Amino acid sequence: MGELYLDGVVEDIIYSNGENGYTVCTINCGGEPITLVGIMPYVGEGETIRVQGEWQVHSTFGRQFRVDYFEKKLPTTQAAILKYLASGAIKGIGPVTAERIVARFGEDSLDVIENNHRWLCDIRGISPKRADGIHESYTEQFGMRTVMMFCNQFFGPALSVKIFKAYGSAAVDIIKMTPYRLCNDISGIGFDKADKVAMSLGIPHDSPDRAEAGVVHTLTVASVNGGHCYLPENELFSAAAKVLGVSEGVARDAVGRLVMKEQIKRFEIGEDTAYALHELYSAEVYIAAKLRALADFKFPFVLEGIDEQTKVLEQKYGITYADEQREAISFALTGGVTVITGGPGTGKTTVIKAILDICDILKFSCVLAAPTGRAAQRMFESSGREAKTIHRLLEASVADNGGHHFQRDEENPINQKVIIIDEMSMVDTNLMCALLKAVKLGSYLILIGDPDQLPPVGPGNCLNDIINSERFNVVKLDKIFRQAEQSLIVMNAHAINRGEMPILSSRDNDFFFVERNGAESIASLLLSFVAKRLPERYNADPLDEIQVITCTRKGSLGTYELNAMFQNALNPKSPKKAEKKYGSVIFREGDKVMQIKNDYDLEWKRGGESGSGIFNGDVGRISEIDTRNESLTVDFDGRVTEYDFSQLEELEHAYAVTAHKSQGSEYRIVVIPSFDAPFPLMTRNLLYTAVTRAREMVVIVGTSRSLGVMVSNNRIPIRHTALKHLLPLV
């Protein structure tokens, strides 16, 4: 059955979201009241609209019409015009002003507003400035109608609203002239979508604009999917030609034009020519220069007595620092840049505490930060000091273009003397650049991380590049302390990192392995452990204290399938729990979910405090699903955030997560399936990362053979980064 059309006059606006245009309203359709739901921006009471969609039955609100497309029709009768103007749909016109306008101009009122708006100044209370504002508001709304009608053939209503917000009434002309601008300007529109628009508009397959957009797309995909900050010449030409379906010569010519336009950067890496997106290359250049400037800064005085203070702390806490720990403490408070690395149980936390204690004695102000909220929480728990996310430290806020910017920068730097950043292996090039812009010369920058963990999700490999440059004070903590030696998690993690099989035979420690073959058998035992055995034996909350970590998203033991299984077991369907189906996923009240992209615009409330920004990796629970107003509320450890249904692409279930998504977090108990996955995913550093997320216990279910493959596979994909070449040159 095809979609239906309805015509009617808007009687009542029940709900309207000004950001994305989602609206619930009633219309009078031939004398019958009908409820409409869907994206209908700027719809006002009294307007005549035509909608396209289909009937649906809501479990609470009954029969209603789901709108996929709509267009406005101008009200024609004097009564309809008055109702429309009095509804507040046009800024600057309220009920009283509406009556005056209609009394004066009657059925010509809308024509006057559109074409002769200065005539409105004859009406008491309307100044020339107010008349201009009324005209702009009115034309904006009907400009939206034109844009929505044009975009409907290519995009859904939500993207059409984004396009109108970005380009205004000129959107249609802009798209027709330069369709590939959509790739850069509109979140959610990549090269493929823009290319379909361009092809439908008759843009030639070999047009220069298309070729240039394809090259930029190739570099962007290399950055997002491969973590590359640049591509070598031959790789770029070949990959871009494949994307575009053209010869490498066409791609090479496009690259040359983009370099001339300064949209991409051409530079030399040894004897090779490389190309990068300008912003990424500039970020790496800045990182290299700023790190060297911080390291080479000549402090006005040399701190003395660090060794003596360290001995005082040993007596105070009844401990003995290892030589490497003493060296780390000394470097951290005498040099501009210090890197401290080490695996679990090697005393990184002890070093941080010592640095903080000595800073207190010196009256040096300190700030602690980490890439994720969970990692910052871990810093707070281990140090007893407030720790922030790097985004919060830099005071991230939403920019006018819908992106973001940081309030802290070179003009408004971080005030603290000592800046300690943990989980540095997660920090990508863009975030590192933003951080360094806010670090003033004369600060002590202390970077702490484990280079053997997975690299950042974003582009770059900053921690490893800084270490490998051999230009900074780097201390590797490799002594495992006595207390940590009692933990099989710690000992096995280090064994894995050395390429040795972990001990799998223990039954009375904190690391357990259970042999199982076949995906169905492994999944069944995983469910038994998570839902019953571990909660009963260790009094562990299966949602908050147990985390399943797997190596892949796809397949029967990937996150998609496992999340569906655990949702059904741990948060089953119930008449008391509202649900929302989004694509193939069902979100349910009580679900454990994760934010999978940085969203600087999402507002949250915590008690009387409010703020904005929910970031990649944040985990929370769905507390409410409001199907009437199409919103979903998530509680992120006290930060309560509301999502419109159109934003649900930013969430996924988190009963099971990938090792990449687990970085920076720590869980009481970690459960890991061991099975045959695609070989590039069965890596040593992935297994090492998963194991080191556990605080009290690791349980691995699967085959020892697959575990052995991961331990042996020390494959580390190459990331093309300029930083490692730039640091020695600065």
N, C-alpha and C positions, 0 to 999 in steps of 0.2 A: 504494500500500500504506500503510495507516494505521499509527499508532504502536502499539507493543506494551507490555504490562505484565508485569513480573516481580516475584515475591516471594521473599525469601530472608533469610538471617541473615548479617550482616557478619562475615567471617572475618579479614580482614587489611586495615589501612589502609596503603596503599603510599605515598601522598602526600596532604598536606592543607595548603591555604593558609588560615590563620586570618583573613586580611583579607576575602577574598571568598567563602570557602566552597568553592573548587574542590577536588575530591577524586578520587583514584584509589584504588579499593578492590576487594576480591574478596568475593563473596557465595556462600554455599552455597544453590543453587537446586535443591531436590529431589535433592541428592546431586551435582550438577554444579557445579564452580567456574566462576564467570563474573566477568570483569573489568568494573567500571563506571567511567565517567569522566563528570564533570560537576559542577555546583554542588550540593553536598550538605553544607551547613554542620552542624557539631556531630554528624555521624554517628560512632558509636563501635563498636568491636568487640563482638559479641554482640547487637547490636540487630537486630530484625526490621524490614525496610523493604520498601515497595512502590515501584517505580520505573516511570516511563513514558518511553519513548524509542524508539530504533531501533538496529539492529545496524550496525556499521561495521567496516571492515578497515583497521587501521593498518599502514603500510608496514614498521614495525619490530616492533611488539608483537602483530600479528595481529588476530584477531577480538575485538571488545570491544563493550560496550553503552553507547551515548551517552545520558546521562540528561538529559531536559528538565524533568522534574518528579519529586519524590519525597515520600513521607510516611513517618513512623516509626510502627511498631507496637510496643507494649510487649512486651518478652520475658516469656514466661509460665512457662517451666519454671525450676526452681531452678538448673540448670546454665547456662542461657542468661542468667539474671539475674546469676549470679556472673561470667560472662565479660564481660558488659557493664560491671558495676561495676568489675571489675579492670582494664579497658582504659584507665582514666584519663580517660574521657569526662566524668566529673563531678568538678569541682574538689574536693579535700579527701578523695577516696577513692582509695587505692592498692590493690594486690593483697591486702595483709595486712588492711587495714580492710574490704575487700570480703568476704573470707572470714568475718570476725567478724560482719558485718551479716547475711549470708545464713545463717550458722550459727544466729544468734539469731532472725531473722524469716522465713527460708525464702522461700516464694513471695509473702509479704506485704511483702517488703523495699521494693519501689518504692512501694507504697501508704503505708508508714510514712514514707519520705523526703518524699513529697508532702503528706501530710495530718497526720502526727503526728511531725514531724521531731525534736522534743525527746526522743522516746523513744530516739533514738540516743545520748543522753548516758549511757545505762546501759552502753554499750560502752566498754571501756577505751581511753583515748586520744582520745575525742571530747568536747570541751568544748561548752558551749552556743553559743559563738561559732562553733566549727567546724561544729556541727550546722546553724546558720543559714546558713552559707556553702554547705553541701552542698545544702540545700533550695533556695537561690536559684539555684545552678548548674543543678539538675535542672529547676526550673520554667522557667528561661530557655530551656532546650533545647526543652521541649515547648510553650512559648509561641511559639517560632520555628516549630514545626510548624503551628500554627494560622494564623500570619501568612502563611507560605508558601502554604498551601492557599487562603487568601483572595486573596492578591495574584496567584496564578498565572493568574487569569482576566483580569488587566489587564497584567501586566508579566512580563518574563523573570526568571529566577532571580537574576541579578546585582543588578537593581534591588530585588527583594524582600528580598535580604540588606541592602541599604542602608537600606531602610525599617525593617527590624527593628532594625538598629543605632541608628537615630535615635530610634525610638519605643518599642522594647522590646515587651513582651507587650501593651501597650495600643494597638498599631498599628492593629488592626482597628477598635476603637472610635473612634480619632482620625480615621481615614479616612472612616468612615461619617458622623461628625458634621461634619467640616470637610475635605472632600477637596481643597479648593483650597490647603490648607496645604502640600501636596506640592510646589507650584510653588516656594515659598520655601525649603523645608527640604531637599529631595532633589536633588542634582546629577543631571542627566539627565532630570528630569521637568519639562517645561514646561507652559504653560497648556493646550495641546491634549490632552496625555495626561491631565492632571488633570480636564479637562472631560469626557472620555469616561468616566472613573470616576464623576464626579458624575452624568452623565446616566443611567448604568446603575443608579445608586442612587436614581433618581427625583427628583433635585434639579431644581426648576423652571427652565425656560430663562431666566426673568426674575427669578430669585432675587437678592437684594441681594449675597449672597456671590459669586455668579458674576460679577455686574456689576463688583464691586470688584476681583476677581482679574483680569478682563479689562482694566481700566484700568491696573493695575500692570504687567500683561503688555505693554500698548501702550507705556508709558514705558520698560520694560526693552528691548523690541525697538528702539525709537528710539535708545536708548543704545548697544546692541550693534551694530546694523547701520548706523546713521546717524551715530554719534559725538555725538549730541545730549545735552546735560546737562539740557535742559528742552524742553517743547513749548508753543507758544502755545495759548491756550484753544480756539480754533476747530479747530485741527489735532488736538488731543487728543480733543475731543468726537467729531469726525468719524471719526478712526481707530479709537477704542475702540468706537464704535457699529458700525462695519464688522466688526471682529473678533468682536463679540458677536452680531451679527445682530439688534440692537435699535435703537430710536429714539435719536436724540441726547439726548432728554430723559432717558431711562433712564441713559445714560452720564453726563450732567451731574449727575444726582442722586447717582450712585455717587462721582463726583469730590468732591462736597460732603461726603459722609460720610467719605471717606478723609482729607480735610483736617481735619475735626473730630477724627478719630482720630489725627491727626498722623502718618499713614503716607505722605502726600505733602505737599509744600509749595506753597502758593499765594503768589505775589509779583508785583510790578509791574515790567515792563520798559518804561520810557518810559510810553506811554499804553496799552500792552497788558498783559493779564493772562497770566501764565505758570504752569505747574505742573511740578514736578520730583520725582523720588524724593528722599526726605529726605536720604539719605546723600550723594547727588551735590550737592545744593544746599549742604549743610553743608560739603562739601569745598571748593567754590568760594568760599564765604564765608571759610573758614579760609585758603585760599591768598592771597586778596586782603589780609586783615588781616596775615598773617605777612610777606608780601613788603614791605608798607609799613613794618611795624615794623623789619624788617631794614634797609631803605633809610634810614629816619629815625634809626637808632641813632646816638647821639652817642659816638663813640669817645673814650676818655680822653686820647688824644694823636693828633696829626696826623703821618702819615708824611711825612718830607721826604727829598729826595735821590733820588727815584725816577728823575728824568731823568738824574742823574749815573750811577746804576747802569746805566741803559739804555745810556749811551755806553760804559761799561766793557765791557758784553756785546758791543756792536758791534765793539770792538777785539779782544775775545777770540775771536769767531767770524768776524771779517772780513766782516761784513755791514752793511747800512744799513737800519734799520727805516723803513718808510713812516710818514707822519704819523698815519694811522689806527691803525697798530700801536702807536705810542708812546702814543696816546690810550687805546687799549684796556688797555695795561699800567698806565698811571697810574690809570685808573678802577678797575681790578680790585683795586688794593691801597690805595685810599683810600675806596672806597664799600662799603656793605653788600651791594648787589646790582648786578651788572654783566652785561649781555648782549652777547655778541660773535657776530656773524653774518658770513656770507660763503660764496661758492661755492668750488669746487675751485681750487687754485692761488693763493689770496689770502692765504696765510700764517697761517691759524689755528693750525697746529701750532707755528710759530715763536713766536707770541705765548704759547702755553701754556708752551713751554720757557723763555722769558724770565721769565714769572711764577714758575715753579718755581725758577729760579736765584736770583731776588731773594728769594724766600721762604727759601731756604737761607741767604743772607747775613743776613737778618733773624731767622733761627732760628724762622720760622713753620712749624708743622706743616701738611702738605697731604695731601689725599686726592683721588684721581681716580676718577670713576665714569661709567658709561654704562648705557643701558637693557638692552643685550644682551651676552652673553658675547663675541660676535665684535667688537662695538664697543669693549668694554673691552680686548680683545686688541690692537686697532689703537692704542688710546691708549698701551698699554705699549710697543708696537713703535716708535712715533714719539717717545715721551718718555723711554724707558728707565726709567720709574718704574712701580711696581705700580699697576694699575687694577682696579677691582672692578665687578661689576654693581651697580646700585642696590639690587637685592634683597639681595645679599650685604652691601653696605654697611650696610643697615638690619637685617641679621641676621634675615631672614625665617624663620619656623618655622610648623609646622602647629598650628592651634588645635584645641581639644577637639571642636568641632563639624564638623571636617573642612575648615574654611576655612583661613585663615592669619592670622597677625599678625606685627608687626615688633617685635623686641626693642628696637631703637633708637626712641625717641620723646621726648616732652617731659620725661619723668622720667629717661630714660637717653639723652641726646643724643650726637651725633657729637662726638668729642673734638677733632678737628683744627680748626685756626684757619681754614684756607682750603679750601673745598670747590669742586671744579671738576667740572661735569657736562657731558659731551659728548653729541652727537646729541639735543639737547633737542626737536627736532621730533617725536620718537617718544614723548615722555613724556606720558601721559594724565593726566586730572584726579585719579584715585584715587592713582596713584603719586606725582604731584607733591605732593599733600596729605600722604601718608605721609613723603615726603622732608623737607618743610618742618617737620613735627612734630619731626623729629630734628635740626634746625638751630637752634643756640642763638643768642640775640641777641649781637652782637659778633663774629659770624663774617663772613668774606668769601665770599659766594656768587657764583660765576662760572658763568654759563649760556652754553654754546656750541652753536650749531646753525645750520641752513640753513632758513629759513622757506619757501623755494621748493620744498622736498621735500614728499612726501606727508604729510598729517596723521597723528596717531597712529591705531593700529588701535582703541584704546579710546576712551571718550568724552572730549570736550574738544578744545581747540586752544591749549594753554597758551602755547607759545612765541610764536605770532602775537598772542595776546591781550595778553601782557606787552609785546611790542614796540609794538603799536598803542595801548596805554594812554598812551604818552609820559610815563610817570611815573618811569622808571628810566634809568640810564645805559646807552644802547645804542650800540654802535659797529659800523658796517657796513664790513667790509673788502671793497673792490671793486677794488683794484689787483692785476692779474695779474702775477706776478713773471716775470723773464726766463726762468728755467729752465722754468716752467710754460707760457710762451708757445710753447715748442718742442713741446708736446704737443697734438695735434689733439683728444684726448679733452677736455682742459680748454677749449680754444677753442670746440669744438663744443658743449660743455655750456653755456657762457655764451651762445652764439648761440641755442641752443634756448630758454634762459631769457628771452631778449629777444624771442622770437617769430620768430626768423630761421631759415631752413633751414640745417642743418649742411653743411659741405663733404663731399661724397660721392665726389669724383673722385680722391682721393689713393690711391696704391698703395704709397707708401714711408714711411708713418707708422704711427700706432697706432690709427687709426680707419678701418675698411673698410666699404664698403657694396657688396652684390651684389644686383642687380635680379633678382627672380624673381616670377612670377605663379602663382597657384593654390596652395592649401594643400598639396597633395601634393608639388609641386615644391619649395616652401619647406621642408617637413619633411624631404624627402630631402637637401637641401643642408645643412640644420642638422645632420643626422646625420653627414654626411660631414665637416663641419668639426670637430664635437666628438669623433667616434670615431677619425678618421684624420688629416686635414690639419693641424689645430692641434697635436695631440700630436707628429706627426712633424717639423713645421717648427720648432716652438718648444720641443720637449722638455717639453711640458706634460702633467701628469697629468689625464686627462679627468674624474676624479671629484673630486679635491681642488683643482685649479687652474682649471678651466673651469666656468662657471656659465651656464646658459640662463635668461634672465629674460623672461617674457611678461606680457601685460597681463590675461589672463583665466584662469580655471580650466577653463571649458567650451569645447567646440568642438575641431576637429581640430588646432588649434595652441594649445590650452589646456594647463594643467599635467597634467590627467588623461591625455590622449592622448599627450602628449610624454613623460611619465614612463614610460608603458608601452613606448613605442618605445625610449627610451634604456636602460631596464632590460634589454630583450631584447638590445640590442647590447653594452652595457658589462658586464652581469652576467647572462649567459644561464643558462638552466636547466641543472643538472648533477646527476648522481647523488651528487656529493660535497657538494652544498649543500642543506641542509634548507630547507623552505619552509613557509609558513603562509598559507592563503587566508583573508582577512578581508573579508567582503562581496564586492565585485567586484575587490578588490585582492589581489595575491599579494606577500607579503613574503618575501625570500630572503636567506640569509646572504651578506654582502658588499654589500647594498643601501645606498645613500646615502639617509638619511631625516632628516626634520625634526620636532621637537616643535612642535605647533600650539596648545598652550594652556599656561598656567602651571600647573605641578603642584608644589606645595610639599612634597608627601608623598613623592615619588619619591626613594629613597635612591641614592647613588652612592659608588663607591670609586675612589681614585686612589693606587696604591701603598699606603702605610700610612695615608693620610688618608681620611676618610669624611665625608659630609655629606648634605644633602637639598635637593631643589629642582632641577627641570629646567624651563626656561622657554621660552615661545613664541619660535620662531626659532632655537633651538639645533639644530645640524646634526651628525649623527654617522653611523657605519656599523654595520650589524647584524653582530655578531661571532658570535652563536650563536642558533639556534632549537632549543629543547628541546621537542619535540612530546609527549614522555611527561609532563613536568610542566607543559606548556602555558605556557612562558615564553619570552621573547625578550630577548636582551641587546644593548644598543647602547653603543658606545664614542663618547662625545662628547669628542673631543680629550683622551682620557686619563681622563675621568670615566666609569666603567663602570656602567651602570644596567640593572637587570632589570625587564622589564615582564611582568605577567601578560597572557595573551591577551585577557582582558576589558578591558584598558586600551589596546588597539591603536587605538582611535578617536583617541588622542592623537598618533598618528604618521601621516605621509604621506611618499611618496617626494619626494626633493629634487634629482633630476637636473635638473628644471626647476621654477622657483618663480615666484610672482607678484612684481611690483615691491614690493608692500607687505611681503611676507615677506623681501625682500632688504635692507630698510632696516637700517642699522647694520652691515652686513657689507661686506667688501671682497674682491674676487676678482682673481686675476692676469689672467684673460681673461673677458670677458662677451660672450655671444652672444645677440642679440635678434631675434626674428621681427617683421617689419613687415607687418601684414595688416589687413583690414577686420574689426574687432571691434565689439561694441556701442558706440555713440558715447560714452556716459558714461565708458567705460573708456579711450577714446583721447584722453588729456589730456596737456598739455604737462608738468605736474609729474610725471606717471607716467614719461614718457620721460626727463625730466631725472634723476629718481631712479635709473632703470635704468642710464643712461650713467655716472653718477658713482659707481657701484659698482665700476668697473673700475680696476685699478691700472696695468696695462701695455697692455691692448688691448681695443677694442670691435669686434665684428663684427656688422653688421646685415644680415639676409637678408630680402628681401621687396620690396614696392613702394614707390617714392619717393612715390607719391601718398598712400598710407596714412601715411607718415612726415610728409608735409606737413599732413595732417589733424590729427595729434597736435600738431605744432608750433603750428598755428593755434588749436587748441582750448584756450583758457586758462580753461575752465570749472572753477570751484572750488566744489563743493557747499557750500551754506550749512550751518554747524553752529551750532545754537542753544546758545550758552554764556552764562552769567550773568557769568563772570569779567570779560569786557571791559567790562561795565556796572558791576561792583562795584569794580574797581580805582580809577577816578577818584573814587569816593564815600568811600573809606576815609580 
